[in-house]
Amino acid sequence: MSLETKRPFNALAYAAADVSVTRRANGEVILQSTHALPAFPRCVGDWLDYWAECAPERVFMAERRAAGWRTLTYGQALVAVRSLGCALLARGLSVSRPVAILSDNSVDHALLSYACQYVVIPVAPISQAYSLMSKDYAKLKAIFALLEPGLVYVGHEARFSAPIASLADFDFELLASRPAGRAPTAVRFTLMKENRRPD
């Protein structure tokens, strides 16, 4: 049985590979498409608005959760992103006070990234190697000195307790999908989606 029979793929419509060639006297060769660039969205957030209107019940993101799946439709994602965006702006986050993400990929990670883009706040996903594999956290501290983030997101607060403790000299609010223990220092991610500040 062929691969096509086992796993059918959608046919993709590729643009014709038509190019004009310009050769310059200095040896440079300029290749340029002969097709005009079609209209394109102003920003990534426009795509979310579009699909939330066209297919609000279609699953946009999913991740494993215990024995099942956590899913989020386009409509749900847009509501969450707008709420998160309002919460980020209410906290005074901006170009000068961006968001840093230490955790690996997840639905919450994606929602926070989209929210930052939606309200024009820079967001910097930082490799976990600098926080979970490092012993002195020197590179992580150097990154924070450069970024000066106003908000830092981690998936599990307990998992990142040591690197977060090493950043005590920096002024930021901690956000976690799973705050640690009975006395967490992090704001719970669900509170952010409700656009609430901690009591």
N, C-alpha and C positions, 0 to 999 in steps of 0.2 A: 504494500500500500504506500502511495507516495505521501510526502510531507503535506502537499496541498490538500490531499484527501483527508488526512488526519487533522490538520489544523488550518482551516481556510483563513486567509487573510483578506482584509479589505483592499480593494484595488485603489491605488493612490494615483492621483492626477498630477503628474509632474509637468512643470513648464518646459516648453521646448528650449533646448540648449543652443539658442541662437545668440551669437556674440559678434560684436564688431572688434576688429583688431587694429590698433594704431601702433606703429613702430617709430620710435624716435631715433634721432641721429646718435644719441649717446648710448644706444643699445637697449633702452627701456622698451618694454612691450606692454601696452595698455589693453586689457580685455574688458569690454563693457557689454552688458546685456542690451539687446535691441528692444526689449519689452519694457514698457513704462511700469513703474512701481504702482500697484493698485492702492486704494485707500486702506489704511491700517488703523487699529485702535490707538487712541492717544496714550493709553497706559494699560498695565495688566489689570487694574481694577475694572476697566471697561468690559473686559472679557467676562468677569464675574457677574457684572450687572446684566450683560447680554444673556448668559446661560441661565441665570436665576429667573429671567423673564421668559425665555423660550422653553426651558425644561426644568422648572423648579423642583420637580420630584425625582429627577435623575440623580443617581449617586455620583458625587463628585470625588469624595475621598473615603477611604476605608482603611482600618488597621485591625490587627488581631487583638482581641480582648478576651482573656481566659479561653474558654472553649468556643467562643463565637467571634463576632465581628462588631466593631464600632463603625457605623457608617454615617456619612453626612451628605445630604443632598445639596444641590446648588442653592436652592432657596434657603435652607438652614445655614449654609456657609455665609451667604450674604448678610443675613441677620446677625450672625456672630461677628463677622468682620466689621460691620458698621458699629456694633456695640463696643467691641474691643477698641476700635479707632477712637470713639468718643472718650473711652476710659483713658487711653494713652494721652490724648490731648488735654484732658482734665488734670492729668498729672504733670503737665508742663513739659512733656517730652517734645523734642524738636531736633533740628539739625545740630544744634550745639549740645543736646542731651539725648543721644540716640538709644537704641535698644540693642542689647547683646544677648545672644542665645548660645548657651553652652551645651545643650542636650542634643541627642541624635534625632533623626527624623521621626515625626509623629503628626497626628492630626492637629494637636494643639500647637506644635511648632509651626505647621503650615498656616494655621489660622492667624497666629501672631505675626508671621511674616507678611501675609496678605494685608492684615490690618495696618501694619506700618506703611506698606506701599500705598494703601488706599488713602491714608491721611498725610502722606509725604513726610514720614519720619524715617530716617536711615535705620536699617537693621543689619547687624553683623553676626552671622552664624560663625562661631569660633570652634575650631577643631577640638574634639574631646581629648586629643593627645596632650594638649597644653594644660588640661585640668585633671585628667584621670590617670595619666601615665607619668607626668612630671613629678619630681620630688621637691624642687624648690619653687616651682610656679613662676620662674623668672620671665618666660615668654608671655605667660598669661598677664602678669603684672605690666609688662611693657605694652601689651595690646590695650589694656585698660587705661594706661597713662595716655595713650594716643587717642583713644575713642572717648574717654570720659562718659561712659554710658549712665543714663539716669534710671534705667530698668534692666535687670538681668533675669533671664528666664532659664529655669532648669526643670527637667521632667520630674526628678525625684530629689527632694531637698537633702535627704540623708546621704544619698550617693555622692553629692557634691559638697558635703559639709566642710571637708578639708580645704579644697580650693577656695570656697567662699570665705572661709575664715582667714585665708591668706590675703584676701582683698579688703581687709578691715580699714585700710587707709583711704579707700575710695567711697564716695557717697552715691549710693544707688539703692533702689527698692528691689527686693527679691521677689520673684514670681515663680510659683511652682505648681505643676499639675498635682503633685502629691507632696504636700508639706510634711515635715518630719514630726512624728510623735505628738504628744499632747500640748507642747509649747512651741509650735513652729514660729520661725521668724519670717517665713515667706507668706505673701498673699496667695490665696488659693486661686487657681486659674478661673474657676467657675465664677468667682466674685467679680473678676475683671469683665467677664462676658455679660454680667448683669450691670456693668458700669457703676460699681460700688467701690468706695474707698474703705480700707480696713477701719474698724472701730478704734 
